[in-house]
Amino acid sequence: MMKVAPYGSWSSPISARMVATGGVHLGQTWLEDGVAYWVEGRPAEAGRYVVVRGDPFSSPVDVTPQGFNARSMAHEYGGGSYCVHRGTVVFSNFADQRLYRQEPGGNPVPITGEIVDGGWRFADGRVTADGRWWIGVRERHDLGPAVPDVVNELVAVPVDGSAEPRTIAGGRDFYSDPRISPDGTRLSYLTWSLPWMPWDGNELMVADLAPDGTLFDHTLVAGRDGEESIWQPTWARDGTLVFATDRSGWWNFERWDGRERVALHPAEAEFGYPQWVFGERSFGFLSDGRIVCMYDSDGRTHVGVIDPVSGELLDVDLPFDAQDAVALSTEGSVAVFTLGSATGADRVLWLDFSTRGVEELRVSSDVEVDRAYLTEPRAIEFPTEGARTAHALYYPPRNPGFAGPDGERPPLIVVAHGGPTANTTALLDLGIQYWTSRGFAVVDVNYGGSTGYGRAYRQRLNGNWGVVDLQDCLAAARFLVEQGEVDGSKLLVRGGSAGGYLVMCALTFTDVFAAGASYFGIADLEPFATGDTHKFESTYEHTMVGPWPEAAELYRARSPINHVDMLNTPMLVLQGTEDKVVPPSQAELIVAALRDKRVPHAYLLYEGEGHGFRMAETIVAAREAELSFYAQILGFEPGDDIGTLPIENLPAAR
């Protein structure tokens, strides 16, 4: 029988433990000789990343043995941590950041030297056809801890470990996507320089590749720093180069034949993605030359096939339309990729175009959840500042065992994604269902600056970080209040990284929210403008806020820590001790201000965690603490036994 209970107080079988350990993170697919490979991030194994292999005829098998963690720390966000050549896996190991060679059935053998504190980081490599060289990105931290001393370059590493890595391209701030042509005589790669991020603009280069790994005669093919962004250059079997470019306003495909660029399928859809991590791939070639691709349109992810001659796009009918990691590989008539849906977890799919058969090689979560507890999101487009519209996914509360009191509306959690140049998708997220099954409504906002809606939408945030994103999150909440969906007096906001910064802005510059939770958020923008972060994002604020030091006053105006006189809303602050992107000093600034003003707050610092919590115990503790924080601030008793989070300065009356 259905119980009537206050929203937020419902008990749910979707526990924090289930959120933390009920699944793995899937990504970085690879396909070779009829065998699929992928990477699994496992919170239950202290966040270890494992290369796994499988096919439709056998169960998945771990390739990475215990004691190893296939995770690169290049750019801090990593990605592109392994490649496969004739069954041999070459991967970056997290603990020492050395490259290892692992023969089929054998143990990993280091092929790069040991550098103190993992000062050399490797990513995004490929092995030459003869098996002699690994060609990829090296990030050197051996010259000192300051940002100017971090050097990124392309290197050639002997796969047998017989010599030191040799630099083959350098002088620019960043490199990625080194890809060897089918005949082995050319190498394509992307490069860009500060202050730009790769989605602002980068350059696609092609160079001749000698048998010893040396590069010469570099040619600019496409792109320009700050003006045109190139995504995933990939060689076709005929020696032409295909890539996605946003020069039309959308990441669309073009082909380069050595002389000119030709558009393949112009469309108002995104066939490319922001390059936050190395090695992501959204398309590949079948043996007949057709392009299998993943693309985003109308807030959903589609899988399609493009005819290379006519440019015609045909969608593949699949019951999946949401992704977490952009991971697609092809070989022969087969494509392997990760995809999920609003009610189905992310999975590794094997699609054979010769038989039209689809096989599931791995599902990210083996937890059985009654679908009656799962709420499907509704895509909403709502009015925001400047007579524009913005986008979000709205999740109403749902629990078959409970109903809210008559006449009451649920509290709303506004979720601000990180990045800020990222986006949220409709992929099943037990972290969101944790809230909705307890009686919270959730709106996951793709504020101006998010990807998936074209370059112009992405550039709305340029010069307006802390303004447009905040306006859009407020507009999403206002829209749902006006629609009668939620209680306007019980609005909450949560987010991590750039989303954590938005939380601090929302609780400082507005009085709209009852409380908020900032995960590794930014309190003061000035240190980032002056280098107190990692190299990859060291000048990100140049476009998001303005050039430094010319825009110094704007940085101060947008920093919550400079306006603590306006800060009166309860805040939960969560931080990792090993965060190199947003250091703990940022959390400590806002916590000190909250303490001085006697604003109700709690501060949770997790040992060993970096930028994004990966250990199961941390995820459990943080989630339960957040629920307890909201319950105490809003004045209800949680329906599950989660313990009570100590909150400083919480009035006894609460």
C-alpha positions in Angstrom: 0.0 0.0 0.0 1.4 3.4 -0.9 2.5 5.6 2.0 2.1 9.3 2.2 5.3 11.0 3.4 7.1 14.3 2.9 9.0 14.6 -0.3 12.7 13.8 0.3 11.9 11.5 3.2 11.0 8.4 1.2 13.0 5.2 1.6 14.5 3.7 -1.5 16.3 0.5 -2.5 18.7 2.7 -4.5 21.4 3.2 -1.9 24.5 5.2 -1.9 26.4 1.9 -1.8 24.6 0.8 -5.0 25.5 4.1 -6.6 29.2 3.7 -5.7 29.7 0.0 -6.4 26.8 -1.1 -8.5 28.6 -0.5 -11.8 31.8 0.4 -13.6 32.8 3.2 -16.0 33.1 2.0 -19.6 35.2 3.6 -22.3 38.2 3.6 -24.7 37.0 0.8 -27.0 39.4 -0.9 -29.4 38.8 -3.6 -32.1 41.5 -5.8 -33.5 41.4 -9.2 -35.2 37.8 -9.8 -34.2 38.5 -9.1 -30.6 37.1 -6.1 -28.7 39.0 -4.2 -25.9 37.7 -1.6 -23.6 38.6 0.1 -20.3 36.6 -0.4 -17.0 36.9 2.1 -14.2 36.1 0.2 -11.0 35.2 2.2 -7.9 35.1 -1.1 -5.9 38.8 -1.6 -6.7 39.8 1.9 -5.4 39.0 3.4 -8.8 41.4 1.1 -10.7 41.2 1.2 -14.5 41.4 -2.2 -16.2 41.8 -3.1 -19.9 39.3 -5.9 -20.7 38.9 -8.0 -23.8 35.9 -9.9 -25.2 33.8 -10.9 -28.2 30.3 -12.2 -28.8 31.4 -15.8 -28.3 33.2 -15.6 -24.9 32.9 -13.9 -21.6 35.0 -10.7 -20.9 38.5 -11.3 -19.5 40.7 -8.8 -17.7 43.9 -8.0 -19.5 45.4 -5.7 -16.9 46.6 -7.8 -14.0 46.2 -6.9 -10.3 48.8 -4.4 -9.2 48.4 -2.3 -12.4 46.1 0.5 -13.2 45.8 1.5 -16.9 45.3 5.2 -16.4 47.2 8.1 -17.8 47.5 11.4 -15.9 48.4 13.6 -18.9 46.3 16.8 -18.8 45.3 15.4 -15.3 42.1 14.1 -17.0 44.0 11.3 -18.8 42.3 9.1 -21.4 44.0 7.3 -24.3 45.8 5.1 -21.8 46.4 2.1 -24.0 46.6 0.8 -27.6 46.7 -2.7 -29.1 49.0 -4.1 -31.8 48.8 -7.7 -32.8 47.4 -8.7 -29.4 50.1 -6.8 -27.5 48.8 -4.1 -25.2 50.9 -1.0 -24.5 49.5 1.0 -21.6 50.3 3.8 -19.2 50.3 2.7 -15.5 48.8 5.1 -13.0 51.3 4.6 -10.1 54.5 5.5 -11.9 53.1 6.8 -15.3 55.5 4.6 -17.2 54.6 2.8 -20.4 54.3 -1.0 -20.2 54.2 -3.6 -22.9 52.1 -6.6 -22.2 52.3 -9.6 -24.6 49.3 -11.9 -24.9 49.3 -14.1 -21.8 52.3 -12.3 -20.4 53.0 -9.9 -17.6 53.5 -6.1 -18.1 57.1 -5.0 -18.9 58.1 -1.4 -18.6 59.4 0.2 -21.8 60.1 3.7 -20.4 62.4 4.6 -17.6 61.4 5.4 -14.1 61.0 9.1 -13.4 60.6 10.5 -9.9 57.0 11.2 -9.0 55.7 10.1 -12.4 57.2 13.2 -14.0 56.7 11.8 -17.5 53.1 11.0 -18.6 52.2 9.2 -21.8 48.9 9.0 -23.6 47.1 8.6 -27.0 49.7 6.5 -28.7 49.7 4.1 -31.7 52.2 1.4 -32.7 53.7 1.5 -36.1 52.8 -1.4 -38.5 56.2 -3.1 -38.0 55.7 -3.0 -34.2 58.9 -1.0 -33.6 57.6 2.3 -32.4 54.9 3.6 -30.1 54.1 7.2 -31.2 52.1 9.3 -28.9 52.0 12.2 -26.4 54.4 12.8 -23.6 53.8 15.4 -20.9 57.0 16.2 -19.0 56.8 17.5 -15.4 60.5 16.9 -14.7 61.6 20.6 -14.9 59.7 21.8 -11.9 56.2 22.1 -10.4 55.2 25.4 -12.1 52.9 25.5 -15.1 55.5 27.0 -17.5 57.8 24.0 -16.8 55.3 21.4 -18.1 56.2 20.4 -21.6 53.9 18.5 -24.1 55.3 16.9 -27.2 55.0 13.9 -29.6 57.5 11.2 -29.0 58.6 7.9 -30.5 59.3 5.1 -28.0 60.9 1.8 -28.9 58.3 -0.9 -28.1 61.0 -3.2 -26.9 62.2 -0.5 -24.4 65.7 -0.5 -25.9 66.1 3.3 -25.9 64.8 6.5 -24.4 61.8 8.2 -25.9 62.8 10.6 -28.7 60.9 13.9 -29.4 59.6 14.0 -32.9 57.4 17.2 -32.6 57.5 20.0 -30.1 57.3 23.7 -29.6 53.5 24.0 -29.3 51.7 23.9 -25.9 49.6 20.8 -26.7 49.4 17.8 -29.0 46.9 15.0 -29.5 45.6 12.4 -31.9 48.8 11.2 -33.6 47.5 8.8 -36.2 49.5 6.7 -38.7 48.3 6.5 -42.3 47.4 3.0 -43.6 50.7 2.8 -45.7 52.8 4.0 -42.7 54.3 6.9 -44.5 52.4 9.8 -42.9 51.3 10.9 -39.4 48.4 13.3 -38.7 48.1 15.0 -35.4 46.3 17.9 -33.6 48.1 20.8 -31.9 47.1 24.0 -30.2 48.6 26.7 -27.9 47.5 28.7 -24.9 45.3 30.5 -24.2 43.0 28.4 -26.3 41.3 25.1 -25.5 41.0 22.5 -28.3 37.2 23.2 -28.7 38.0 26.9 -29.2 40.3 26.1 -32.1 43.3 23.9 -32.9 45.3 22.8 -36.0 45.3 19.6 -37.9 48.8 18.8 -39.2 50.1 16.0 -41.5 53.8 15.1 -41.7 55.8 12.5 -43.5 56.8 9.7 -41.2 60.2 8.0 -41.7 60.8 4.3 -40.7 62.8 5.5 -37.6 59.8 7.5 -36.4 61.2 10.9 -37.5 58.7 13.5 -38.9 59.4 16.0 -41.6 57.5 18.3 -44.1 54.7 19.2 -41.7 51.6 20.5 -43.6 48.6 22.5 -42.1 45.5 20.8 -43.3 42.7 22.5 -41.3 41.8 24.5 -38.2 43.1 27.5 -36.5 43.7 28.3 -32.8 40.7 30.1 -31.4 38.7 30.0 -34.6 38.1 26.5 -35.9 38.0 23.3 -33.9 39.0 19.9 -35.4 37.9 16.6 -33.9 39.4 13.1 -34.4 41.3 13.0 -37.6 41.1 9.5 -39.0 42.7 7.9 -42.0 40.5 6.1 -44.5 41.9 3.0 -46.3 42.4 5.0 -49.5 44.8 7.4 -47.7 42.4 10.3 -47.4 41.8 11.9 -44.1 38.4 12.4 -42.5 37.7 14.7 -39.5 35.0 16.8 -37.9 35.3 20.6 -38.0 33.0 23.2 -36.5 33.7 25.9 -39.1 30.0 25.6 -40.2 28.8 26.2 -36.6 28.5 22.5 -35.9 31.1 19.7 -35.8 30.5 18.2 -39.2 32.6 15.8 -41.3 35.0 16.8 -44.0 37.4 14.8 -46.1 40.9 15.9 -47.2 42.5 14.2 -50.2 45.8 16.0 -50.0 44.6 19.0 -52.0 41.2 20.2 -50.8 38.6 19.8 -48.1 35.2 18.5 -49.0 32.1 18.5 -46.7 30.6 15.0 -46.3 27.2 15.5 -44.5 26.4 19.1 -43.5 23.8 19.1 -40.7 22.8 20.9 -37.5 24.1 18.1 -35.4 27.4 17.5 -33.5 29.6 14.7 -34.9 32.4 15.8 -32.7 32.8 16.4 -29.0 34.9 18.6 -26.6 38.4 17.0 -26.2 38.5 16.9 -22.4 40.3 13.5 -22.4 42.6 11.8 -24.9 41.6 9.0 -27.2 37.9 9.5 -27.5 36.5 8.4 -30.9 33.0 9.0 -32.3 33.5 7.4 -35.8 35.3 4.8 -37.8 35.3 3.1 -41.2 33.8 -0.2 -42.3 35.7 -2.2 -44.9 33.4 -0.9 -47.7 34.4 2.7 -46.9 31.2 3.7 -45.1 31.5 5.8 -41.9 29.9 4.5 -38.7 29.4 7.5 -36.4 27.9 8.6 -33.1 26.4 12.1 -33.1 24.3 14.3 -30.8 21.1 16.0 -31.9 18.1 17.3 -29.9 19.8 16.2 -26.7 20.1 12.6 -27.8 22.9 10.4 -29.1 22.4 8.6 -32.4 24.3 6.0 -34.3 24.4 6.4 -38.0 26.1 5.3 -41.2 27.3 7.8 -43.8 27.9 6.9 -47.5 31.3 8.3 -48.4 30.2 9.2 -51.9 26.7 10.6 -51.6 27.1 11.8 -48.0 23.7 10.3 -47.1 23.2 9.5 -43.5 21.1 6.5 -42.4 20.3 6.1 -38.7 20.7 2.7 -37.0 17.6 1.7 -35.1 18.8 0.9 -31.6 17.0 1.1 -28.2 19.9 3.2 -26.9 20.3 7.0 -27.2 22.6 8.3 -24.5 26.3 8.1 -23.9 28.8 8.8 -21.1 32.1 8.2 -22.9 32.6 8.8 -26.6 34.1 5.4 -27.6 33.6 3.8 -31.0 35.9 1.5 -33.0 35.5 -0.3 -36.3 37.0 -3.3 -38.1 35.7 -5.0 -41.2 31.9 -5.0 -40.9 31.8 -4.5 -37.1 31.5 -1.5 -34.9 32.1 -1.6 -31.1 30.9 1.3 -29.0 29.5 2.3 -25.7 25.9 3.5 -25.4 22.9 3.3 -23.0 19.5 4.8 -22.4 17.5 6.6 -19.8 16.5 3.3 -18.2 19.3 1.1 -19.4 22.9 1.3 -18.1 25.8 2.1 -20.4 27.1 -1.0 -22.2 29.7 -2.1 -24.7 27.8 -3.1 -27.9 29.0 -5.2 -30.8 27.2 -4.3 -34.1 27.8 -6.4 -37.1 26.6 -4.7 -40.3 26.9 -7.8 -42.4 24.3 -9.7 -40.2 22.6 -6.7 -38.6 23.2 -8.4 -35.3 23.8 -6.6 -32.0 25.5 -8.2 -29.1 26.1 -6.8 -25.6 29.7 -7.5 -24.5 29.5 -5.8 -21.1 26.9 -3.8 -19.2 28.3 -1.2 -16.8 25.9 -2.1 -14.0 24.7 -5.6 -13.0 22.5 -4.2 -10.3 18.8 -5.1 -10.6 16.6 -2.1 -10.0 12.8 -2.4 -10.3 12.0 -0.1 -13.1 9.1 1.2 -11.1 11.7 3.2 -9.1 13.3 4.7 -12.2 12.1 8.0 -13.6 12.8 8.9 -17.2 13.9 12.5 -18.0 11.9 14.9 -20.0 13.9 17.2 -22.3 12.9 20.8 -21.6 13.7 24.0 -23.4 13.0 27.1 -21.4 13.3 30.9 -21.6 16.3 32.6 -20.1 18.1 35.9 -20.1 18.5 37.9 -23.4 15.3 36.5 -25.0 17.1 33.2 -25.5 16.3 29.6 -24.6 18.4 27.0 -22.8 18.1 23.2 -22.4 17.9 20.7 -19.5 16.7 17.3 -18.6 13.9 17.2 -16.0 13.5 14.2 -13.7 10.2 14.1 -11.6 10.3 12.1 -8.3 9.1 8.5 -8.6 8.7 5.7 -6.0 5.9 3.1 -6.2 5.7 2.9 -2.4 5.3 6.6 -1.6 3.3 9.7 -2.5 3.7 13.3 -1.3 1.1 15.0 0.9 -1.8 16.6 -1.0 -1.1 20.0 -2.2 2.6 19.8 -1.7 5.3 20.0 -4.4 8.7 18.3 -4.2 12.0 20.0 -3.5 14.1 20.5 -6.6 17.8 19.8 -7.0 19.4 21.9 -9.8 22.4 20.0 -11.1 25.2 22.1 -12.8 27.6 19.9 -14.8 31.3 20.5 -14.8 33.5 21.7 -17.6 31.9 24.1 -18.1 32.3 23.0 -21.7 30.7 19.7 -21.3 27.1 18.5 -21.3 24.7 16.2 -19.5 22.9 13.3 -21.3 19.9 11.1 -20.6 22.0 8.1 -19.8 20.7 6.1 -16.8 22.4 7.6 -13.7 21.7 5.9 -10.4 23.2 9.0 -8.8 20.2 11.0 -10.0 17.7 8.1 -9.4 19.0 8.1 -5.8 17.4 11.5 -5.4 14.2 11.0 -7.4 13.4 7.8 -5.7 13.5 9.6 -2.4 11.0 12.3 -3.5 13.3 15.0 -4.9 12.8 16.4 -8.4 16.0 16.9 -10.4 16.8 19.2 -13.3 20.1 18.6 -15.0 20.9 21.8 -16.9 22.7 22.1 -20.2 23.3 25.8 -19.7 24.8 28.2 -22.3 28.3 27.0 -22.9 27.4 23.3 -23.0 28.2 21.2 -26.1 25.7 19.4 -28.2 23.9 22.5 -29.5 26.4 24.0 -31.9 29.4 26.4 -31.6 27.3 29.5 -31.0 25.6 27.9 -28.0 28.9 26.8 -26.7 30.3 30.3 -27.0 27.5 31.9 -25.0 29.7 31.4 -22.0 32.7 33.3 -23.5 33.3 36.2 -21.3 30.3 35.3 -19.2 31.4 32.4 -16.9 29.6 32.8 -13.7 26.8 34.8 -15.4 25.2 32.9 -18.2 25.5 29.5 -16.6 24.0 30.9 -13.3 21.2 32.7 -15.2 20.3 29.5 -17.0 20.2 27.4 -13.9 18.1 30.0 -12.2 15.8 30.1 -15.2 15.4 26.3 -15.2 14.3 26.4 -11.6 12.0 29.3 -12.2 10.4 27.6 -15.2 9.6 24.4 -13.1 8.3 26.5 -10.2 6.0 28.4 -12.6 4.9 25.1 -14.2 3.8 23.9 -10.8 6.2 21.0 -10.8 8.3 21.9 -7.7 8.3 23.9 -4.5 10.0 27.3 -5.0 10.9 27.5 -1.3 12.8 24.2 -1.4 15.3 24.7 -4.2 18.7 23.1 -3.9 21.8 23.3 -6.2 24.7 20.8 -6.6 27.7 20.5 -8.9 31.3 19.6 -9.2 34.3 21.6 -10.5 32.8 24.3 -12.7 29.5 23.1 -11.4 30.9 23.6 -7.8 31.9 27.1 -8.8 28.3 27.7 -9.9 27.0 26.4 -6.6 29.2 29.0 -4.8 28.0 31.7 -7.1 24.4 30.7 -6.7 24.6 30.8 -2.9 26.5 34.0 -2.8 25.0 36.2 -5.5 21.4 35.1 -5.1 18.9 34.1 -2.4 17.0 31.7 -4.5 18.3 28.4 -3.0 17.7 26.9 0.4 21.1 25.1 0.3 23.7 23.7 -2.0 26.5 21.2 -2.3 29.8 22.1 -3.9 32.1 19.3 -5.0 35.7 20.6 -5.6 34.4 24.0 -6.6 36.2 27.3 -7.2 35.9 30.1 -4.7 38.5 32.5 -6.2 39.2 32.8 -9.9 42.4 34.9 -9.6 44.7 32.0 -8.7 43.6 30.2 -11.8 44.4 33.2 -13.9 47.9 33.3 -12.4 48.7 29.7 -12.8 47.4 27.9 -9.7 46.1 24.9 -11.6 47.3 22.4 -14.2 48.7 23.4 -17.6 45.7 22.2 -19.7 43.3 24.7 -18.1 45.9 27.3 -17.0 44.4 30.0 -19.3 40.9 28.6 -19.8 39.5 31.7 -18.1 41.0 33.8 -21.0 37.8 33.0 -23.0 35.5 32.2 -20.1 36.2 35.5 -18.2 38.8 37.6 -20.0 42.5 38.0 -20.6 44.7 38.4 -17.5 45.7 40.9 -16.1 43.6 43.2 -18.3 40.3 41.7 -16.9 41.6 41.5 -13.3 38.6 43.4 -11.9 36.2 41.1 -13.7 37.9 38.0 -12.1 37.5 39.6 -8.7 33.9 40.5 -9.4 33.1 36.9 -10.4 34.8 35.3 -7.4 32.4 34.4 -4.6 35.2 34.7 -2.0 35.2 38.5 -2.7 31.5 38.9 -1.8 31.1 36.9 1.3 29.1 39.7 2.8 26.3 38.4 0.6 26.8 34.7 1.5 24.1 33.6 3.9 22.9 30.2 2.5 23.9 26.8 4.0 26.6 25.1 2.0 28.2 21.6 2.0 31.7 21.6 0.7 33.4 18.4 -0.5 37.0 18.2 -1.6 39.8 15.7 -2.4 43.3 16.1 -0.9 45.1 15.2 -4.2 43.1 17.5 -6.5 45.6 19.1 -8.9 42.9 20.9 -10.9 41.1 22.7 -8.1 43.4 22.5 -5.1 42.0 22.1 -1.5 43.0 25.7 -0.8 39.9 26.8 -2.8 37.6 24.8 -0.5 39.4 26.1 2.5 38.7 29.7 1.4 35.0 29.4 1.3 34.8 27.2 4.4 36.7 29.9 6.4 34.2 32.5 5.2 31.2 30.3 6.1 32.7 29.7 9.5 33.5 33.4 10.1 29.9 34.4 9.2 28.4 31.6 11.2 26.5 30.3 8.2 25.4 26.6 8.5 27.9 24.4 6.7 29.9 21.2 6.6 33.3 20.5 5.1 34.4 17.0 4.0 38.0 16.5 2.9 38.7 13.0 1.4 42.2 11.7 1.6 43.7 10.4 -1.6 40.9 11.7 -3.9 41.6 13.9 -6.8 39.4 15.9 -9.2 36.4 13.6 -9.3 35.9 11.0 -6.6 36.7 7.5 -7.7 36.8 5.4 -4.5 33.6 3.6 -3.5 33.9 4.5 0.2 34.3 8.2 -0.7 31.3 8.1 -3.0 29.1 6.5 -0.4 30.1 8.8 2.4 29.7 11.9 0.2 26.2 10.9 -1.1 24.9 10.1 2.4 26.3 13.3 3.8 24.6 15.3 1.1 21.3 13.7 1.8 21.7 14.3 5.6 22.6 17.9 4.9 19.5 18.6 2.8 17.3 16.8 5.3 18.5 18.9 8.2 18.3 22.2 6.3 14.8 21.5 4.9 13.6 19.9 8.1 12.6 16.3 7.3 13.8 12.9 8.5 15.5 10.7 5.8 13.7 7.4 5.2 16.9 5.4 5.3 19.5 5.0 8.1 22.3 7.1 6.8 23.6 8.7 10.0 23.5 12.4 10.8 26.1 14.8 9.3 27.5 17.3 11.8 26.7 20.8 10.5 28.5 23.8 12.0 26.3 26.7 13.1 23.0 24.9 12.5 20.4 26.5 14.7 19.1 24.2 17.4 15.5 24.8 16.3 16.2 22.9 13.1 
